[in-house]
């Protein structure tokens, strides 16, 4: 069995030995659209994280038996074309729940505690010249007692709620699909969540219900000083509107995802004046060492079942 990993760079330093044991294995750091046909060649199994496998690619490769997606989302594969061609498609669910939940709190705490400001204060040796032992010019508040709203209440949203409860938060959620009904936590509409919550975290997929969900009008509802974190998908937040809102409405914003990735040179977030209220990470929330190890092992299991 011939197996090819099309974008190994997205898995970092992950141990791929579990995949190499399954057959004749090859890997490419990256695969552009123009390189797809050449890189796939006569392989029977494709492993892709973000490389698009569309109808054209599927039709051009009749030898294909399995497309493994190194992620939970399946939007980069034409599922209808694959089904018509008799090609199985397997994704991996649940591998990054703890990683994303942890990243949510890492991002929140950095913003709430103004870690960037205080690190710069000490690194610049300003503390060395302080007349007193402490410096609290950039005040921060406690999480306990805050109202925390979660948009998207799947496995990750529920795990975040569990941890937030330990911090002593009052919890509510908005179901983007309308299918979740958790009795233990208050379910509210989006307007209520945005207008009443001190902390809002997004853990939803990008689809017709969530695209541009947080737009200019939605941001007008948000409480002054609220924190909005996007650990779901880029495109859920209107980034131009958010860039303006950070400066206009005293909103704190952290995001791990953008509508277009990698980030563009002229992105509106670069023009935000209040940079201390903005935190961006390059789509890393899913990628703890443990999560990537689990991901590779689950992909191997999917291939072994072929």
N, C-alpha and C positions, 0 to 999 in steps of 0.2 A: 504494500500500500504506500502510495506517494503522498506526502503531506507537506504543505507549504504554509508558513506563517508570513503574512504580507506586510505587517507593520510591527516588527519586533521591538522597535525603539519605544513604542508606547508601553511596553511591559518592563522597561528599565533593566535592572540587573537580575530579573527573576530567573530562577533555575528552570531550565526547559528540558531537563533530563527525562521527565515523565512523558514528554511528547516524543522525544527522540527514540524511545524504546518501542514505539508503536509501528514503525516502518521506516521508509526512506524519507528522512526529514530534511527540509531546507528552510531557510529564513532570510528575509530581506528586512533591513532596518526600516525602510519606508517604501511605499509603492504609490507612484503618482497614477492618475487616470490613464496616461499614455503607456505606462509600464504594466498595467494589469494583465493584459493578454500574455505578454512575454513571461511575467513572473508566475502566472498560474500554469501556463504550458500544459503538460499532460498530467498534472496532479489530480488525484481523486478526492482529496480533502483540502479545503481552504480554511485557514484560520485568519479572521479579520477582526480588528477592533473598530477602526473607522473607515477603512477602504470600502468604497461603494461597490457592491456586487449587484448589478442591474440585469435587466433582461438581455441586453446585448452580450454581456459577459457569460451569462448562463447558457445562452444559445450557442455561443462559440466554443463551449467546453462540454461536449456530450459525455465525456468521461467522468464528470463530476458526480460524486455520490453524497457528499456531505459538506455543508458550509457551517463552520463553527464560529459563532460570534463571541469574541472575548469581552463581553459586556452583557448587560441586562437588556438594553434597548435593541430593537430589531429594525429600526428605521433605515439602516444602511444596506439592507438586503431586500430585493424585490421578492417578497414571499409568494406572490401569485405566480410569477414566472418560475420560481423554484418548484412549486407544487406541480405545475403543469409538466415540468421536465423530469419529475420524479426525484428531485434532489432534496434530501432532508436538510432542515435548518435547525440548529441547536444553539440556544443562548445559555447564559449562566445567571441564575438569580440568587440573591441573598449573600453573595460573597463579600460585599462591601458595606453591609449595614453598620457594623461597629466602626469601621473607618470613617464613614460619612458622618455618623453621629458624633464621634470624637472631634472631627474637623469642624463641625457646627459649633461646638463649645469652645474650641480653640479660637475660632474667628470671633465669636461673641466676646470672649474674655479679653482678647487683644483690643477690641474696639471700646468696650466698657472701661477697661483699666487704662486706656490711652497708652499702651505699652510702647508704641513708636515714639511718642513724645518723651516719656521718661527715660527710655534707652538713649535717645539723642542727648537729653539733659546730662546724663552721667558720662556718656562717651565723649562729649565735648568738654568735659572737666568742669562744667559749671557747678556741679555739686561740691567740688573742691573749694570753691570760693563762697559757699553758703554760710550765712551767719548763724544758721541753726542746723540741727541734725536731720531735718526733714524738708521736703519741698512738695507742696500739694497745689501748685498753681493750675493744674488741669484736673478738676475734681472728677471722681468716679462714684458710682452707686453700686449697691448690692443687687444681686439677682433675686434674692428672696423677696416674696411679696409682689413681684411684678406679674402682670397678666401676659401670658405667652400664647400666641396664636400660631397654629401650624397649618400650612396650606399643602395638602397632599398627605393623606393619612394611611399610607401603606406601611410596610415593615420599617422603613427608616423613620418616617414620621412618628410612628408609635414608639420606637426606641428613644427618639429625642424627647418625646413626651414623658417617658418613664424617668429619664435622667433629670429633666426639668422639674419633675415632681419632687425629686430628692432635694433639689435646691430650694423648694418651697414656693414654686410658682403656681399661680392660678391658671389653669389650662383650658383652651378651647381649640377647635379645629374647623376647617372648611374642607369639605370633600369635593375635589374638582370633578370627580366622576359622578357624584351623587349616590354612590353605591355603599359607601361606608356608613355604618351607624353604630358607633361605640357608646354603649350606655354609660360607661364610667366617666367619660369626658364630654363636656358640652359641645354640641355641634351648632355652629352659627352660620349665617350667610357671610359673604365676603365683606360687605359694607360694615357689618357689625364688628367683624374681626379687625379690619384695618383701623376703624375709628376708636376701638377700645383697648387695643393691645400695646404694651410697651415694647414687646419683642415679637417679631414676625419672622418665621423661618419657612422657607419653601423647599419642599421635598417631592415635587410632582414631576411627571413626565411632560414633554412638550407634545401637545396635540391640539386638536381644534378647540377644545375647552379651555386650554391654558395659554395658548399663544397670545402675547400682548395683554395678559390678564392684569398686570400691574402697569397701567398706563398713566397718562397725565391726570385724568380725572380721579383714578383710584388713589394716586399719591396725595391728592388734595385732602383726602379723608384721614390720612395718617396723623397720629398724635405728634406734637412737637417733641423732639428728642427721642423718638422711637428708633429702634434698631430693626432693619430689614436685611435678612440674610438669604441669599439664593444658593442653595446646595442641590438644586434640582437640575434644570436645563436652561441654557441661554435661550432667549426668545420669550420667556415667560414675563420678563420685565422689559419694558420699553426703556432702553438704556439712555437715549437722549433725554427723555423725560426725567429719569432718575438723576442724571448728571445735574440738571437744573434744580431738582427738588432738594438735593443734598445741601446746596447753598441757600436756597430760598426758604426751606421749611425746617432747617436744623435736624434733618434726618441723618442717621448713621446707617451706612450701607456696606455690607460685605458680600462678595460674590466669588464663587469658584468657577463659574461658567459664564460664557458670553455667547451672544447670538452667532458671531463669526469667530472661529478659533483656528489658528492662533490670533491673538489680539492685533487689531490693525493700528498702524502708526497714527492715524488721525482719529482714534476713538474718542468720543466725548468725555470719557472719564479722565483723560489727561488734562482737560481744561477745568476740572473742578477746583475751585479756590480753596475750599475747606478739606484739604487732603487728609487731615487728621480724622475726619469722619468717614473716610473711604478706605476699604481694605480689599485687595484683589489677589487671589491666588490662581495659578495657571492650571486649572482643572486637575487638582491633585487629591481632592477629598476622598476619592474612591481607592487610592493607591497605596495604602499602608503595605509594608512588607508582607504582613500576614494575609491581607486581602488578595494581593497578587499571587501569593503561593496557593491559596485556595482556588483562585480563578484558574491557574494553570492545571491544577490537579483535576478540577471539574471538567475542563476542556478534554483532558486526557480520558476521563471516564466516558464522555460523550463519544469520543472517537472509538474507544474500545468496544462500544456497543454496536458499532457498524457491522 
